[in-house]
Amino acid sequence: MTPEVLGRSAEEAEALLREAGVAFTTELTRPTRNFFPVDDAKLYVVRAVTCPDASCRLTLAAKQKKQ
């Protein structure tokens, strides 16, 4: 069974999936404009899709920087 990773940091989600033996891929989503600056070092899972082959595809987004 795939662990729940939505909303977790990328590092934590990847560790949970590796521990569970689930293969996964990641993709990064970015804002279309730079109105709100983001911190590319702090990635979080905003979407997790279980594929037909039982692998998982994670969509990651960077956290908004504090001004």
Residue pairs with C-beta under 8 A, 6 or more apart in sequence:
1 20
2 17
2 20
2 22
2 48
2 50
2 54
2 56
3 16
3 17
3 19
3 20
3 22
5 12
5 13
5 16
5 17
5 45
5 48
5 56
5 58
6 45
6 46
6 47
6 48
7 44
7 45
7 46
8 16
8 44
8 45
9 42
9 43
9 44
9 45
10 26
10 43
10 44
10 45
10 58
10 60
13 45
13 48
13 58
14 24
14 26
14 58
17 23
17 24
17 56
22 54
22 55
22 56
23 53
23 54
23 55
23 56
24 55
24 56
24 57
24 58
25 55
25 56
25 57
25 58
26 57
26 58
26 59
26 60
27 57
27 58
27 59
27 60
28 43
28 59
28 60
28 61
28 62
29 46
29 59
29 60
29 61
30 38
30 61
30 62
31 38
36 64
36 65
37 64
37 65
37 67
38 61
38 62
38 63
38 64
38 65
39 62
39 63
39 64
39 65
40 62
41 62
42 62
42 63
43 60
43 61
43 62
43 63
44 60
44 61
44 62
44 63
45 58
45 59
45 60
46 59
46 60
46 61
47 58
47 59
48 56
48 57
48 58
48 59
49 56
49 57
49 59
50 56
51 57
